[in-house]
Amino acid sequence: MLDPAHDEGTIQVLLERLTQHRLPRAVALKQRVDAGGLLDDNDIEFLGRVLEDAASARELMERHPELHALAGQLASLYSDIIATATINEQKSKES
């Protein structure tokens, strides 16, 4: 049986990581790619970790529908970063 107290602790840690580390970095990446910048290897590694963590948190998200809107917004942000970075990379290769 799942322990709701364990979920609460996990959610708290994930939200702290999001607000203190992941979101500020994602916003900085978004600003850089929106300005035409490219992602470096560290940025790509960061995005890979984010996607791995999202997959790991899938069951937790299914148990807590109150987090679905936040997860959707984050997915949209990361998707926008990747899409814009891909366009920027293609443009840089054409130059």
Summary of the structure (lengths in Angstrom):
residues: 95
radius of gyration: 15.5
end to end distance: 57.4
largest distance: 57.4
contacts: 217
relative contact order: 0.14
helix: 87%
strand: 0%
